[in-house]
Amino acid sequence: MPETDGPFSIGLMTGSLLVCLSLLLLVGCAARVPEADTPVAEGTNHAFSHTLVTTASPDEVWRLWTDPDTWPAWDTELDSASLDGPWREGARGRLQPLSGPSSSFSVTAVSERETAFSTRFPLGALRVVRRWEPVSDTQIAITHEVSFVGFSGRIFASRFGPRFRAALPQVMARLDSLARADSAP
């Protein structure tokens, strides 16, 4: 019998990783290829973004972005989301997609006009960056970026990227509509 370095041998780790990735891909949502005339977020399935200009108040957009309890109201891919405590760097929460396993996330950046969080998976992560910038006295541009990073990022991007990329313009439109309604006097 060949010698190993115990339970953390390279062969065991590689086999465990492959089993874990296979299970995640089987349990996860099916990749949906958008129709030819359906708008999708700019970029590739590995890294993409969508920007729109709105008359919603920056404070209202920020409130919706940093309150995970509101995310299912505008994010068509989520069943639920929660955060343990206030939105600040290092805070942790949970996401439950409409299909697939739940996952934890952590807030990785918070500044005046930008915030980010990431969800880890084996040997990689999904990163989300959201930011706003003034366009005029009455308008702001809001941007939502998604990227799959790390060793297994390409695998997860090929599996989930098409669906997330196709959904992002609709997600942003729903966010915009909700933020404008809540910003109205």
Summary of the structure (lengths in Angstrom):
residues: 185
radius of gyration: 18.4
end to end distance: 75.1
largest distance: 75.1
contacts: 527
relative contact order: 0.22
helix: 36%
strand: 32%
